[in-house]
Amino acid sequence: MTKQVLDIEDLSQMLRLAGARSAATSAPRVAPDDLSIPFIVDPTPIDEPDPTALIVDTLTQEERLLFRFEQGRYLRYRIGVLGIGEEVEAAYARVKELIGTTTDPLVEHLNLWVRYQVALFGGKPRGAGVAREDAEMLADRLTLFKPNLLVLVNAGQVKNKFSDKTPQQFAMITHHINSGAMVGGQRPYTLTLVTDRPFSPDRFGLYQRLCRVTMNTFPAERQFAPEQIGALVGFARDTLRAYTEKHLQIRER
C-alpha cells in the first residue's frame, strides 16, 4: 500500500464517498491488524432493547431504541473523535476519561438515562504516512458508527490548519464530512472543533452562515482549545439535555 500525507480535508472527501458506499451496501470490510492509522470502537453495551417503548426524534422522525438496565431506561449517545495527528489521540483519551464510562440522568420523571460510547477515528500515523486504503476503511467505520456528536481535531503538527482555510473552504469540508458521517438520515446533534488555532469570531460566524444558507449543512457549533476538553464535554451534555427536552419523545409500544 502506498502511504501519503493526509489531513482532515482528504478525510472529508473519503467520508463523502464512504457515505455513498454505505448507502449502496451494508457489508463492512474486514479491518487488517496493521492499519497505518488507528481507530478504536469499544464494544457496544450488551443490555437488551426495551420491548415496550421507543424514542422518537420529532425533528428527523427517526425512531431509536431504548434499553433497560438496573436504574431504568436509557438511550445510547455516540461520540466520534476524528482527525490526523497525535493531538487527536490525546483529545480522544481525555473525552473518554471524562465521559466514556458515565451514565447521566436525562429526564428524571421518566427515569430516562443516557450511556455514552466514545470512538477514535484517526490519530498519529503509524509510520511515515497513511495508506489511502486505511483512510477509506476509517471513513467506512465512521459511517457505520453514526456519531451523535462528532469532534474534529486539528491541533499540533498537522499538514494544514483549519484557520488557514477561508470560511467558504471550511464550509465545503464540513459539507463533505456531514454527507458521509450522517448517511441514512443520521446527523450529530452537535459538531465541534478542537483546535489550537481557532477562527476569529467574525470568520467563524461567517462560516456558520455559509453552512446553513449556502451549503444547507450543519456547521460546527463551537470551537475549543485542546486544554478545554472538559468544557467540550460539558457543552455536549447540556446540548443533549436540551435536545432531549425539545425533540425526543417516548412512544410506548
ZICORJO-V141272 format. One record per pair of residues at least 24 apart in sequence whose C-alpha atoms are under 6 Angstrom apart, sorted by the first residue. I is the first residue (numbers start at 1). J is the second residue. D is the distance in whole Angstrom. If there is no record, write none. Layout:
i,j,d
I,J,D
I,J,D
This chain:
i,j,d
1,131,6
2,131,6
3,129,5
3,130,5
3,131,4
4,129,5
4,130,5
5,129,5
8,83,6
12,173,6
12,176,5
12,177,5
14,136,6
15,139,5
15,177,6
15,180,4
16,176,5
16,179,5
16,180,4
18,139,6
18,140,5
18,180,6
19,180,4
19,183,5
35,134,6
36,125,6
36,126,5
36,130,5
37,122,6
37,125,5
37,126,6
38,122,5
39,120,5
39,121,5
39,122,6
40,119,6
40,120,5
41,119,5
52,252,6
52,253,5
53,251,5
53,252,4
53,253,5
54,250,6
54,251,5
55,249,6
55,250,5
56,248,6
56,249,5
57,247,6
57,248,5
58,247,5
72,111,6
73,112,5
74,112,5
74,113,4
74,114,5
75,114,5
76,114,6
76,115,5
76,116,6
77,116,5
78,116,6
78,117,5
78,147,5
78,148,5
79,118,5
79,147,5
79,149,5
79,150,6
80,118,6
80,119,5
80,147,6
80,150,5
81,120,5
81,121,6
81,151,5
82,121,5
82,122,6
82,152,5
83,122,5
83,152,6
83,153,5
84,122,5
84,123,5
85,123,5
85,124,4
86,123,5
86,124,4
87,155,6
88,123,5
88,153,6
89,123,5
143,181,5
147,188,6
148,188,4
148,189,6
149,188,5
149,189,6
149,190,5
149,191,6
150,191,5
151,192,5
151,193,6
152,193,5
153,193,6
153,194,5
154,195,5
155,195,5
155,196,5
163,199,5
167,207,4
171,207,6
171,211,5
175,217,6
191,220,5
191,221,6
192,220,5
192,221,6
192,222,5
192,223,6
193,223,5
194,223,6
194,224,5
194,225,6
194,226,6
195,225,5
196,225,5
